């Protein structure tokens, strides 16, 4: 783990290395996250250019780094694949966590986000790369030339240790998620991890009287998907209880962690539901 929250200009919010090394793992992570949250030198886009997600860019990025480590088991030496990296909200805090052996590739269908990441993050952090995927999406890339159902990730087989899809499955159709899952399973090394956020319409979510009113999901077809706004179905998508787990198992991944989110109205450290799956280690 990086002992300093480094800035592009070489400035830093210092954390004494000897102190970090003697801290319990979670305390060391908290110290790093606190440094990231207050480091005004880290790259950040203009607020008007953040096209995905709500809330503070830096704070939410740091929050998700914590989830990736605590729930997903992300290690500093991991080869990381960010499927749907947006405008680098999670990439930025990862620059402070991944070590010399780690690497990062971010993929997204919105060219403006990729261009910003290439201009503001990649020149300072050479282990971080960003690539535009021209996948059609009716909200984020309506003129895209490729379809999600035929996605081929530009990554070699078994070349990734940790992949994540944050607020991606919440904007896809079932057939697209199935394809993404198969591709994630292909590129993950044995023992590799896939971390996914989603909305699951299980019985507790359906019966909740205190869930987020923006998530009034309704079923609009005979499929497993539910939509918060039928007039813009991919604005927010939920799935039947157990459907995503079954999809990941079909792709060859074993679900190892489930953590319900507070969108349902209960207490949780994160908003969306989280699933963590692993590729069996067959070496």
Secondary structure by P-SEA (a helix, b strand, c coil): ccccccccccccccccaaaaaaccaaaaaaaaaaaaaaccccccccccccccccccaaaaaaaaaaaaaaccccccccccccccccccaaaaaaaaccccccbbbbbbccaaaaaaaaaccccccccbbbbbbbcccccccccccccccccccccccccccbbbbccccccccaaaaaaaaaaaaaaccccbbbbbbbbbbcccccccccccccccccccccccbbbccccccccbbbbccaaaaaaaaaacccccbbbbcccccccccccbbbbbbbccccc
